[in-house]
């Protein structure tokens, strides 16, 4: 019995079979959905270690499936597969909560490497200390509160609506107040997508996050720019 299980949402039977067969080599079983609606239903009702999601699907495209999965707070890692290579698709998929992106035709070796990376990242974070001690899930910085387990953010007691990546970005900062991250480090930690050339994705998310949490986004007090380096959460507020 495989120790891990993947959901493959792919309408091309040959590709789905190829992926499923090769996943066995990394001790990962697979369930296949052949359209977007079935994929969405299985992703939100079942329990999987990774979702491999095609963008071009009948019924409901993969980007919409990804958006709805994240709206329901399903945190299963999502690897997008598509034959479309335009940057706008990659950026949109990542913005909506996908964890990685692979363009067809792809090498099976690269696919397995990326799936293994996602499976490693899906293990809950641990803080240094006693063996098995789980990291805290609730954080506060000034008037800003974040609950990872409930996937909830509030400012002065009022709930905030953040996208999946905005939430993940803020959570990364609030876990480590005062620590400065470069754009490349944030890509790796939040997107898991550390290819050069996508640093502007971090910038746009920081700008949108500031619009939601800062009284004056032009003069931020929470998420600060460290010129020439990157960004950090202010450590002078009572966290």
N, C-alpha and C positions, 0 to 999 in steps of 0.2 A: 504494500500500500504506500503510495507516494507521500512524503512528508509535507509537501506543498501542493496547492491546487490553483490553477489559473482559469480565468474566464476569457475565452477567445471570441471576440465579436467580429466576424468576418464572413462576407457573403460568397467569397471565392472558396469553393470546397477544397480545391487543391492546396491553396495557401494555408487554409485552416488545418488540413490534415498534416501538412509539412511541419507547421509550428507545433502541433500537438505531439507528433512523433518525436521531434527533437527535444521537447521539454522533458520527456522521460529521462533523457541523459543527465539532467540535473535534478532528478528525483522530484519532478513536478507533474502532476496529473493535469487534465484539462477537460473543461466543458465548453462546447461550442454553441454560439447563438448566431443565426444567419441573417438577422436584420436588427435594426436599431431598437425597435420596441421590445423585442424579446431580450436583447442585450441589456437594456435599461431595467427591465423587470428582474432579470436574474442577478444583475449587479447590486440591486437594492434589496432583494429578498434573500439572496444566498450569502455565503461567507467564502471569500477568495483571498489569496495572498497577493495576486497581481491580476490586473485586467489588461488584455492586449486588444486594443480597440481601433478598428479601421475607420477612416473618416468617410469614405464613399460607401454608404450603406442604404439599402432600400428602407422605406418607411420613415426613418428618422436618421439624419446624418450623425456621424460620430462626434462632431463638435457639440451638437445639441445634446447627445447622450451624455457626454462628459460634463456639460454644464448642469444637467439635471441630476446626475450622480452626486456632484459636489453640493448642489442645493439641498440634497437630503442628508448631507454631512457624512456620506460614506467616504472614508479616508483611504480606501484600498489604492495602492499605487497604480497609476494608469500610464501605459506605454501606447502612444498613438502610432498607427501604421497607415501610410497613405502613398498613393502614386503621385500626389501633387507636391511639387517642390517649392512653391512660392513661399516667401518669407512670411507673408501675412497669415497664412494658414498655421505656420509654426508658432508665431507670436500669439495668435488667437487661442490656439489649443493650450499653450502654456499659461496664458492669462486666465483661462477658465478652470485651471486646476490639473491639467495633465502634468505628469512628472517627467516624461521623456518623449522623444519623437524620432521615428525611424522612417526613412523614405524608401518606397519600393523602386526598383528591386533591391533587396537587402541581403547581406550575407547571414547565414544561419549562425555562424560563430559570433558575429556582432550582436545579433538578436539575443542569443543566450547570455552573452556577457552583460547586456543591459538588463535583462530580466534578473540575473543573479544580483546585480547592483541594487535593483529596486527591492528585492527580497531582503537583502542585508539592511537597507535603510528602513524597512518596515518594522524592524525590531524596536520596541519601546526604548526610549532614551533612559540611561541610568546616570545618576550623579555619583561622583566619587564618594566613597564611604563604605558602609557595610555591604557585604555581598548581597545582591538581589534588591538593594534599596532603590525604589522607583523615584524618579525625579518628580518634584512638585508640579501640579497642573494649574495652580492659580497664582497670578502675579498682579502686583499693583505698583503703579508709578504715578505719583501725584494723584490727579483725579481720574486716571486711566486704569481700568481693571480688565484683566483678560483671564478667561477660564478655558484652558485647552480641552479638558474633558467634555465640557458642555458646548464647546465651540461658540463662545459668547464673549463679546467685548462691550464695555460700557464706558461712557465718559460723563463724570459728575452724575452717575446713576442712570443716565439715559442710554439705551442700547444703540449700538452702531451697526450698520449694515456694511460688512466688508466682503470683498470677493475672497475666494479660497486662497489665492496667492497673497493678497493684502494681509489676511489673517496670519498666514504662515510667516510672512516677513515680520510682522509686528511681534509674533511669538518668539521668533529668533532673537530679536532685539531685547525683549523683556526677560528672556532667560538669562541674558548676559548684559545688564545695564552698564554703560561706560565702556564696553568693549567696541573697538573700531573694526568694521568689516570693509574690505575692499569690494568693489562691484563683482569681481571674479569670485571671491569667497561667498558672497550672497547668492550668486548663481548656483554655486556648488551646493550650498547648504539648504537653500529654499527650493530651487528649481531642479537641482541635480543635473544641471545642463550647462557645464562649464566650458562650452566652446567659445572661443574668442569671437567678437563681433556682435554679441547679444547684450553687451553692457547697457545699451539704451533701454532695454526691457526693465532693468533694475531702476534706472532713473525715472521712467514713467510711472512705475509702481510707487516709488517713494513720493513723487509729486501727488499722486492720487490719494495715498495714505495721509499725507499732510493736510490735504483739503478736508479730510474727514475728522482728524483729531486735533488739529492746531487751531487756536483762536485766530492767528494770523499766519497763514502758510508761508508768507514771505519772510517772517521772522519766527521760525519754529522754536518751540521750547522743549519738545519731546524728541523728535528724530532730527539730529543735528548733522550738518555736513562737516566733515573733517577734510579741509581743503588739501588736495593732492593725494588723499588716501582713500576716503570713502565716507561711510556713515556710521553713527552710533546712537544709542538711546542715552539721553542726558542722565548723568549720574549725580547731578546736584539736586534733583527733586527727591522727595521722600519716597523711596521705592520700597 
